[in-house]
Amino acid sequence: MQHLEKCGCPIQNPNTYFLVRHCEENVGGGFDPVAANSKDKAGGVVLCQNHLRNLEHTELTLTHELIHAYDDCRAYLNWSNCYHHACSEIRAASLSGDCKMLQEFGRGHTNFQGQGKVCARRRAILSVAMNPQCSGEGVAAAAVDKVFDRCYRDTAPFDRVP
């Protein structure tokens, strides 16, 4: 959260910025840029209590969504733009721990070489495809492929992939 403040987006009220709720979608959480930038609306980062399996999954999800918050702050993302969304999803998958070896083994993905990149691409495509602006056949994959190398190399606010 200190990196959000350094970028000029301090969390004014953590009690309303973070929202834990029941979610219909089969996801662990989400980022709501409208709520994140609003003084009146609750929930910039949403955690879906009915889909979080354990503390580790909760921490990974929270980190993933905070990377979206960081990207939204520093780059003024247009979440309807498939390239913007793809870049943030690539970074969130790579930097949050979503694609660590044990996570991937648990999903049945057992490749050793290059698995981090394969995972970040796969998970970014899945997430971007959920965006109504990017849901046409092949749209999400094309957006992810176009920005992948640049976004995968971007490890800010970290010095390297944690």
N, C-alpha and C positions, 0 to 999 in steps of 0.2 A: 504494500500500500504506500510505502514511502516513495516508490518510483512514480506512482500516480501523482503524488504531491510535487515531486521534482519536475514533472511534465506540465504542471499547472492545473491539475485536476484533483485537488484534495477531496477525499470523501468527507462531506460535510457532516453526515449523520450515519454512522455505521449501523445504527438500529433500524434505519429504513433502507439503506443502500443494499443490504443483504437480506434476501427474502427466502424463507424456507416454506415450501408449499407442496401440495399434491399436484402432480402434473399428468395430463392425459397422454402427452407424447412419451415415447419410450426413450427418454434421455435422462442423464444424471443432473443436468442443469442447463442454464442458458444465460446469455447476457442481453439485457434490454437497454439499448443506447438511449432511448427516449427517457426511461426512468432514471438512468445513470446521470443524465444531464438536467434533471428536473428537481426543483425544490419541493414540489408538491406530490410527486408520484413515488410510491415505494418500489424498491427492487431494481437495482442496477444489475446485481448478480443474483440469480435465482438458483436455489438448490432444490432438487425434486426429491423430497423425503421418501417417496414411495419407490424410487428407483436406485437409491444409494445403498450399496450392499454392506459397506463397513466403513470404518474410519479412514482407511487408506483410499478407498474409492472416493470418499467425500473430499479428502485433501487434494487428490488429483483433479477432481472436478472443480473445486474452488480455484486451484492454480490455473487451470485451463481458462476458466471464465475471467479471472483477473488479467490474464494475458490479453484477452479481447478488450477488456476495459483499458488497459495500457495502450494497445494499438489504436483504439477509438480516440483516446486523448491525444496521442502524439501525432497521429496522421489524419485526424478528422475524417474517419472512414464514412463512406456512403455504403451502408449495408445492403442496398439494392443493387450495387455494382458487384457483379460476380467476381471480378478480379480482386477488388478490395476484400470481399468476404473470404475468398480463397486464400489470400495471403495471410490473413489473421488465423484462419483454421490450420494452415500448414504450420505456422509458428506455434500455435497453442498445442497442437498434437506433439510437436517436436520438443517444446520447452517444458511442458507440464509434467512429463513422466508417462503420458499416455502410451508412448512407444518404447518404453524400456523393455528389456528382454523378458523379464518375468511376466509383464502384462501381456506381451505377445504370445508367450508360451501358453498362458491361460486362455487365450483366444484360439489356440490351435495353430498359430503361425510359428514355425520352428526354423525358418531360415536364419543363418547366422550372419552371412555377409550382406551388408546393405539393408538389413531389416528395418533400421530406423527410418530410412528414406521411403522404403516401400510402405511402411505403416503410416507415416505422415501423409503420404499421397492418398492412400486408401481412406483414411479417416477424414481427411479434408474433403474428398469427393463426397463421402456420405453426408457430411454436415452441410456442404454448400448445396447439395441436391435437395435439402429440406427447405431451402429458401425459395419461395414462390417465384421470384424473379430469375432463378437459375435452375428450374426443375425440368426443363425440356431435355429430351434425349441427348446425351453427350455434352450438354452445356456446362455442367459442373466439372466434368473431367477436362474439358478444353480450357476452362478458366484456371484450374489447378495446374495443368501442364504449362500454361503460358507463364505463370509467375513463380513456378516451383523453385527453381534454382536460386533466384534472388531472395525469396522469402525464407527458404530453408537455411540459408547462410546467415540471415539476420537473427542474432541471438539477444538483442537488446530486450530487457535491461540487464541481461547477464553478459559476462565476458565470453562464455561458451555455453554449450548445451549442459544444463545441470545434470 
